[in-house]
């Protein structure tokens, strides 16, 4: 079976202490595969969480 590169990566996230490291890693992988990166927030939407996301 031949290896086929990923075209899209879906990253499901919640606001955890490891979020920043996970975002950097999934960004690195998307760049490596030249793939589209899609972020999906899992959890309740709050103003505080939206502000935390803007820090990236």
C-alpha positions as CSV (number, residue, x, y, z in Angstrom):
1,X,0.0,0.0,0.0
2,X,1.5,3.4,-1.0
3,X,1.6,6.2,1.5
4,X,-0.6,9.2,0.6
5,X,0.0,12.6,2.3
6,X,-2.7,14.2,4.4
7,X,-4.7,16.9,2.7
8,X,-6.6,18.2,5.8
9,X,-5.9,18.0,9.5
10,X,-8.7,18.5,12.0
11,X,-7.7,19.6,15.5
12,X,-10.3,19.4,18.2
13,X,-9.3,21.4,21.3
14,X,-10.5,22.5,24.7
15,X,-8.8,25.0,26.9
16,X,-6.3,22.9,28.7
17,X,-2.8,23.7,30.1
18,X,-1.2,21.9,27.1
19,X,-3.2,23.8,24.5
20,X,-0.4,26.1,23.4
21,X,2.0,23.2,22.9
22,X,-0.6,21.2,21.0
23,X,-1.4,24.1,18.7
24,X,2.3,24.5,17.8
25,X,2.6,20.8,17.1
26,X,-0.5,20.5,14.9
27,X,0.7,23.6,13.0
28,X,4.1,22.0,12.5
29,X,2.4,18.8,11.2
30,X,0.1,20.8,8.8
31,X,3.2,22.6,7.4
32,X,5.1,19.3,7.0
33,X,2.2,17.7,5.1
34,X,1.3,21.0,3.3
35,X,-2.2,20.4,4.6
36,X,-5.2,22.6,5.4
37,X,-5.6,22.9,9.2
38,X,-9.1,23.1,10.7
39,X,-9.7,24.0,14.3
40,X,-12.8,22.8,16.2
41,X,-13.5,23.9,19.7
42,X,-15.0,21.2,21.9
43,X,-16.9,22.5,24.9
44,X,-19.0,25.4,26.1
45,X,-18.5,28.8,24.4
46,X,-17.8,31.6,26.8
47,X,-16.4,35.1,26.6
48,X,-13.4,34.1,28.7
49,X,-12.5,31.2,26.4
50,X,-12.8,33.5,23.3
51,X,-10.4,36.0,24.9
52,X,-7.9,33.1,25.7
53,X,-8.1,32.0,22.0
54,X,-7.1,35.5,20.8
55,X,-3.8,35.1,22.7
56,X,-2.6,32.8,20.0
